[in-house]
Amino acid sequence: MIKGRSLIEPDNFNLEETDDLFVLAEKIETDGQYLRESCRGKLLATLFFEPSTRTRLSFEAAMLRLGGSCLGFADPGSSSAAKGESLADTVRMAASYADAIVMRSPKEGAALLASHYSPVPVINAGDGGHHHPTQTLTDLLTIRRLRGDIKNLTVGFCGDLKFGRTVHSLAKALARYEKISLIFVSPEELVIPEYIAHYLQKNNVEFRETRSLEEAMPQLDVLYMTRVQRERFFNEEDYIRLKDTYVLNKERMTLGKNNLVVLHPLPRVNEIAVEVDSDPRAAYFKQAKYGMYVRMALLASILGE
């Protein structure tokens, strides 16, 4: 049971609890009325100290579809944080109004800190380059729906693997499934952090690193593309030099398997050419919709009667 619990990192819920969420999300997908009133009378606070489109809108859509309501802010400049209010005070204030808090922050560890001060559940919607657990639930559900299961897969991650919190969260989550092999494709400056590599080694997950997307493509069952994130760079010159290192186009797609699944947490900039959108293996817009279903399942489980 996850009722009343916070979600800060992907492994806060065990494998059985995670799979139960996926079953629930699949029921919601197939039955438009399932759990529609489960959060009636509940209020969700969305505290976004960093820009977001899909995550914020999908949480709000999920809560509204469950019969609940939302309040919050999408710009820290419109909150008392602009006046110097501490995170602890903002969270205490929001918790006095709402039944749960969804929070995004550019600072690593902010969601964990918030959970220490909040008397209501806190859901991490991304904390700097650290974790993004509901995106991970989205990614896993998409793989499960499109591949039939989450095992016996070779998954490639391409792009910004150093700062990409979605990569860090998904890599850790995949380590819990059977016969998973990972290939990390990035420039030298954006390789996966040591703590992720150590975690994978500790859990006996087979992985390797390469600089060549062409070399990796034929081996992949799932390709997870990411953008090089301007907001994580201190040096504009480094960003400009690295941002176009890998662009997935029609030519590179010819190297992939016929049943390859291409994912991207979005937003994309130019790392996936628009011409790839019409390829049936491109699943990133389906992925965004699965995000709403899994967040409905999560909110219904945490808050629902």
Residue pairs with C-beta under 8 A, 6 or more apart in sequence:
2 13
2 17
2 21
2 298
2 301
2 302
3 301
3 302
3 303
3 304
4 121
4 302
5 12
5 13
5 121
5 302
6 12
6 115
6 118
6 121
6 122
6 123
7 13
7 121
7 122
7 123
7 124
7 133
7 134
7 298
7 302
8 111
8 112
8 115
8 122
8 124
8 131
8 133
9 124
9 131
9 133
9 169
9 172
10 131
10 133
10 136
10 137
10 169
10 170
10 172
10 173
11 172
11 173
11 176
12 133
13 21
15 176
15 177
18 137
18 140
18 173
20 301
21 137
21 294
21 297
21 298
21 301
22 137
22 140
22 141
22 144
22 294
22 297
24 35
24 297
24 300
24 301
25 141
25 290
25 293
25 294
25 296
25 297
26 141
26 145
26 293
27 34
27 35
28 34
28 35
28 293
28 296
28 297
29 290
29 293
35 66
35 296
35 300
35 304
36 65
36 66
36 67
37 66
37 67
38 66
38 67
38 300
38 303
38 304
38 305
39 63
39 66
39 67
39 68
39 299
39 300
39 303
39 304
40 66
40 67
40 68
41 67
41 68
42 63
42 66
42 67
42 68
42 69
42 99
42 100
42 303
42 304
43 68
43 69
43 70
43 71
43 97
43 98
43 99
44 59
44 60
44 63
44 68
44 69
44 70
44 71
44 72
44 98
44 99
44 100
44 101
44 102
44 299
44 303
45 70
45 71
45 72
45 94
45 95
45 97
45 98
45 100
45 101
45 102
46 56
46 59
46 60
46 70
46 71
46 72
46 73
46 74
46 101
46 102
46 103
46 125
47 72
47 73
47 79
47 90
47 91
47 94
47 101
47 102
47 103
47 104
48 56
48 72
48 73
48 74
48 75
48 76
48 103
48 104
48 125
49 76
49 79
49 81
49 103
49 104
49 105
49 106
49 107
49 110
50 76
50 104
50 105
50 106
50 126
50 231
51 74
51 75
52 74
52 104
52 125
52 126
53 267
54 265
54 266
54 267
54 288
54 291
55 104
55 125
55 126
55 132
55 134
55 135
55 291
56 74
56 102
56 104
56 125
58 288
58 291
58 292
58 295
59 70
59 102
59 123
59 125
59 134
59 295
59 299
60 70
61 292
62 292
62 295
62 296
62 298
62 299
63 69
63 70
63 299
64 70
65 292
65 296
66 296
66 299
66 300
66 304
68 299
68 303
71 97
71 98
72 94
72 102
73 79
76 82
79 85
79 90
80 89
80 90
81 87
81 90
87 105
87 110
87 113
87 114
87 117
88 113
88 114
88 117
91 101
91 103
91 114
91 117
91 118
91 122
92 117
92 118
94 101
94 118
95 101
95 117
95 118
95 119
95 120
98 120
99 120
99 303
100 120
100 121
100 122
100 123
100 299
100 302
100 303
101 114
101 118
101 120
101 121
101 122
101 123
102 122
102 123
102 125
103 110
103 111
103 114
103 122
103 123
103 124
103 125
104 124
104 125
104 126
104 127
105 111
105 126
105 127
105 128
106 127
106 128
106 231
107 127
107 128
108 127
108 128
108 129
108 130
109 127
109 128
109 130
110 127
110 128
111 122
111 123
111 124
111 125
111 127
111 131
112 124
112 127
114 122
115 122
121 302
121 303
123 133
123 134
123 298
123 302
124 131
124 132
124 133
124 134
125 132
125 134
126 132
126 135
126 165
127 165
128 165
129 162
129 163
129 164
129 165
129 168
129 232
130 165
130 168
131 165
131 168
131 169
132 165
132 166
132 169
132 265
133 169
134 291
134 294
134 295
134 298
135 165
135 166
135 169
135 170
135 265
135 291
136 166
136 169
136 170
136 173
137 294
137 295
137 298
138 265
138 287
138 288
138 290
138 291
138 294
138 295
139 166
139 170
139 173
139 224
139 263
139 265
139 287
140 150
140 170
140 173
140 174
141 290
141 293
141 294
142 261
142 263
142 283
142 286
142 287
142 290
143 150
143 153
143 222
143 261
143 263
144 150
145 290
146 261
146 283
146 286
147 153
147 221
147 222
147 259
147 261
150 174
150 177
150 180
151 177
151 178
151 179
151 180
152 178
152 179
152 180
153 177
153 179
153 180
153 181
153 221
153 222
154 181
154 182
154 183
154 219
154 220
154 221
154 222
155 174
155 180
155 181
155 182
155 183
155 220
155 221
155 222
155 223
155 224
156 182
156 183
156 184
156 185
156 216
156 217
156 219
156 220
156 222
156 223
156 224
157 164
157 167
157 170
157 171
157 182
157 183
157 184
157 185
157 186
157 192
157 224
157 226
158 185
158 186
158 213
158 216
158 223
158 224
158 225
158 226
158 246
158 248
158 271
159 185
159 186
159 190
159 225
159 226
159 227
159 228
159 245
159 246
159 271
160 167
160 186
160 190
160 226
160 227
160 228
160 229
160 232
161 167
161 184
161 186
161 190
161 191
161 192
161 226
162 186
162 189
162 190
162 191
162 192
162 193
163 190
163 229
163 232
164 226
164 229
166 224
166 226
166 265
167 192
167 196
167 224
167 226
168 192
168 193
168 196
170 224
171 182
171 192
171 196
171 199
171 200
172 196
172 199
174 180
174 182
174 205
175 199
175 200
175 203
175 205
176 203
180 205
180 206
181 205
181 206
181 207
182 200
182 205
182 206
182 207
182 208
183 207
183 208
183 209
183 210
183 216
183 219
183 220
184 191
184 192
184 207
184 208
184 209
184 210
185 209
185 210
185 211
185 212
185 213
185 216
185 246
186 192
186 209
186 211
186 245
187 211
187 242
187 245
188 211
189 238
189 242
190 228
190 242
191 209
192 209
197 207
200 207
210 216
213 246
213 248
213 252
214 252
214 255
217 223
217 252
217 255
217 256
218 255
218 256
218 257
220 256
220 257
220 260
221 257
221 259
221 260
221 261
222 260
222 261
222 262
222 263
223 248
223 256
223 260
223 261
223 262
223 263
224 263
224 264
225 246
225 248
225 262
225 263
225 264
225 268
225 271
225 272
225 284
226 264
226 265
226 271
227 243
227 264
227 267
227 268
227 269
227 271
228 239
228 242
228 243
228 245
228 269
228 271
230 236
230 239
230 243
233 239
243 269
243 270
244 270
244 271
246 271
247 270
247 271
247 272
247 273
248 262
248 271
248 272
248 273
248 276
249 273
249 275
249 276
250 273
250 275
250 276
250 279
253 260
253 262
253 276
253 279
253 281
256 262
256 281
258 281
259 281
260 281
261 281
261 283
262 272
262 276
262 279
262 281
262 282
262 283
262 284
263 283
263 284
263 287
264 271
264 272
264 284
264 287
265 287
266 284
266 287
266 288
268 284
272 282
272 284
276 282
277 285
